[in-house]
Amino acid sequence: MSRLDRLVERYAEHIATPWPEGLSGSERVIFVVYPPAEELRFRLTIDEFELRTREAGHGWRLLDLTDSFPRWMSAHRYRDKYFRRPTLLAGYADGRLNEFTTHLVEQTKAQVAQASAKDVVAIAGVSALFGVSSVSKVVEQAAPAIQGRLVVFFPGEVEDNNYRLLDARDGWNYMAHAITGD
């Protein structure tokens, strides 16, 4: 059995267990952690995650952030100015564009608001946020609105609740449930 197959099986077992009530938003977050080098293979398994979620009796909503930055920037009224001088974007020096991160939080909260307490909102494509936003900020700020479960497909690693996106950036400590294929 491949690592991705084990990841799907572990996710299926976890999502099928009864969901306790009264949890905080951050306790409703699940990180499905896989090696960044397996991103393309992982993308082929997302339908399997949906199938297993539905088999467990839960709804499914997928929010793919892969092209969120180019879509956001192309719609921005000052895009030409920002392309000439990207340092004008607040947060540019830190690799976390404040206005874009706010947009992602609002987009995630909108998806979560449309979901019931029995639904999974899954977020894919978070590797595309590297250098322009922060997965931790999006999850932390959207967490209070979660009624069901928020599943973040996370290309990186986790050790002792310390998550590192793409194994390249300093990690952050987050108290989500991690599912790995190891």
PATOR-161943 format. One line per 10 residues: number of its first residue (from 1); for each residue x, y negated, z negated of C-alpha. Coordinates in nm, 3 decimals, padded with zeros to 5 digits, always signed. Layout:
BEGIN
NUM) X,Y,Z  ...
This chain:
BEGIN
1) +00.000,+00.000,+00.000  +00.141,-00.339,+00.099  +00.176,-00.631,-00.139  -00.113,-00.811,+00.032  -00.334,-00.502,+00.005  -00.257,-00.486,-00.369  -00.336,-00.858,-00.395  -00.679,-00.804,-00.236  -00.748,-00.508,-00.466  -00.649,-00.698,-00.780
11) -00.859,-00.994,-00.673  -01.157,-00.763,-00.606  -01.126,-00.609,-00.953  -01.101,-00.949,-01.118  -01.386,-01.116,-00.931  -01.617,-00.817,-00.994  -01.583,-00.837,-01.373  -01.866,-01.023,-01.547  -01.807,-01.397,-01.567  -01.833,-01.527,-01.921
21) -02.029,-01.846,-01.976  -01.913,-02.149,-02.167  -01.566,-02.170,-02.012  -01.400,-02.502,-01.939  -01.333,-02.595,-01.578  -00.962,-02.512,-01.605  -01.053,-02.165,-01.734  -01.258,-02.108,-01.417  -00.957,-02.150,-01.187  -00.787,-01.848,-01.029
31) -00.458,-01.872,-00.843  -00.397,-01.595,-00.591  -00.018,-01.611,-00.564  +00.172,-01.467,-00.269  +00.519,-01.517,-00.115  +00.538,-01.816,+00.121  +00.702,-01.597,+00.387  +00.375,-01.398,+00.408  +00.156,-01.700,+00.487  +00.059,-01.588,+00.838
41) -00.015,-01.231,+00.727  -00.206,-01.368,+00.430  -00.427,-01.580,+00.656  -00.540,-01.261,+00.825  -00.668,-01.127,+00.490  -00.885,-01.424,+00.388  -01.192,-01.256,+00.537  -01.122,-00.957,+00.311  -01.130,-01.186,+00.006  -01.466,-01.321,+00.121
51) -01.600,-00.969,+00.175  -01.487,-00.856,-00.172  -01.638,-01.168,-00.329  -01.974,-01.108,-00.162  -01.965,-00.737,-00.253  -01.929,-00.847,-00.617  -02.252,-01.047,-00.581  -02.102,-01.394,-00.554  -02.134,-01.665,-00.291  -01.833,-01.790,-00.097
61) -01.727,-02.134,+00.025  -01.389,-02.183,+00.193  -01.212,-02.518,+00.197  -00.911,-02.502,+00.430  -00.670,-02.792,+00.372  -00.429,-02.698,+00.650  -00.510,-02.996,+00.869  -00.648,-03.226,+00.600  -00.361,-03.475,+00.614  -00.363,-03.534,+00.990
71) -00.744,-03.563,+00.986  -00.729,-03.810,+00.697  -00.449,-04.016,+00.854  -00.610,-04.026,+01.199  -00.928,-04.169,+01.045  -00.741,-04.428,+00.836  -00.792,-04.785,+00.955  -00.426,-04.876,+00.887  -00.274,-04.560,+01.038  -00.068,-04.742,+01.302
81) +00.077,-04.973,+01.038  +00.156,-04.675,+00.812  +00.326,-04.486,+01.093  +00.554,-04.784,+01.153  +00.624,-04.830,+00.780  +00.526,-04.521,+00.580  +00.673,-04.675,+00.265  +00.359,-04.892,+00.252  +00.161,-04.586,+00.141  +00.131,-04.577,-00.239
91) +00.316,-04.272,-00.368  +00.526,-04.226,-00.052  +00.857,-04.227,-00.241  +00.734,-03.948,-00.469  +00.594,-03.735,-00.186  +00.244,-03.774,-00.330  +00.025,-04.016,-00.141  -00.221,-04.150,-00.399  -00.502,-04.238,-00.161  -00.478,-03.903,+00.019
101) -00.478,-03.713,-00.312  -00.790,-03.902,-00.418  -00.950,-03.802,-00.087  -00.863,-03.433,-00.151  -01.004,-03.446,-00.504  -01.330,-03.594,-00.374  -01.346,-03.335,-00.095  -01.288,-03.052,-00.344  -01.542,-03.190,-00.592  -01.798,-03.212,-00.310
111) -01.746,-02.844,-00.226  -01.766,-02.747,-00.593  -02.083,-02.955,-00.641  -02.256,-02.766,-00.360  -02.167,-02.430,-00.517  -02.371,-02.256,-00.785  -02.242,-02.100,-01.105  -02.229,-01.765,-00.918  -02.019,-01.896,-00.629  -01.651,-01.895,-00.547
121) -01.501,-02.203,-00.386  -01.175,-02.090,-00.225  -00.902,-02.330,-00.121  -00.656,-02.224,+00.150  -00.381,-02.413,+00.329  -00.230,-02.576,+00.020  +00.121,-02.542,+00.164  +00.025,-02.826,+00.402  +00.009,-03.055,+00.099  +00.381,-03.023,+00.029
131) +00.540,-03.366,+00.053  +00.212,-03.558,+00.083  +00.004,-03.455,-00.217  -00.003,-03.238,-00.525  -00.193,-02.914,-00.570  -00.178,-02.961,-00.946  -00.346,-03.304,-00.929  -00.623,-03.179,-00.702  -00.696,-02.877,-00.924  -00.671,-03.068,-01.253
141) -00.900,-03.348,-01.137  -01.155,-03.117,-00.972  -01.162,-02.863,-01.258  -01.422,-03.037,-01.477  -01.679,-03.007,-01.194  -01.637,-02.631,-01.147  -01.947,-02.427,-01.227  -01.850,-02.092,-01.074  -01.489,-02.014,-00.985  -01.224,-02.209,-00.794
151) -00.980,-01.976,-00.619  -00.658,-02.134,-00.494  -00.461,-01.931,-00.242  -00.111,-02.028,-00.349  +00.206,-01.961,-00.147  +00.474,-01.972,-00.412  +00.545,-01.813,-00.743  +00.422,-01.811,-01.100  +00.611,-01.730,-01.415  +00.468,-01.785,-01.763
161) +00.192,-02.009,-01.622  +00.452,-02.223,-01.444  +00.353,-02.255,-01.076  +00.596,-02.349,-00.799  +00.458,-02.429,-00.453  +00.670,-02.285,-00.172  +00.936,-02.194,-00.430  +01.086,-02.536,-00.364  +00.935,-02.799,-00.589  +00.961,-02.822,-00.963
171) +00.675,-02.629,-01.108  +00.395,-02.738,-01.334  +00.236,-02.555,-01.620  -00.131,-02.474,-01.568  -00.356,-02.243,-01.764  -00.532,-02.074,-01.472  -00.564,-01.700,-01.423  -00.294,-01.581,-01.183  -00.336,-01.280,-00.955  -00.021,-01.148,-00.790
181) +00.059,-00.852,-00.567  +00.360,-00.745,-00.770
